[in-house]
Amino acid sequence: MNVLVDSSVWSLALRRNTTNDAIAIVNVLRDLMADGRVVLLGAIRQEVLSGVRYKEQFARVARVSSCFS
């Protein structure tokens, strides 16, 4: 079964300083990604990208997020 991951989860995963409370959520996301079960809708991808501040980070997030469909 595939899992649609919301922008709030992506935001937690992309933060530089992940809180201890969020680590469990990020680890579940990593496991789902490793299993190839993550689905990312275009609207969610756009929302995540709109929150990226720096050009280099934007390019990296855009490239990596294009792998999920």
Secondary structure, DSSP 8 states (H G I E B T S, - for coil): --EE--HHHHHHHH-SS--HHHHHHHHHHHHHHHTT-EE--HHHHHHHHHT--SHHHHHHHHHHHTT--
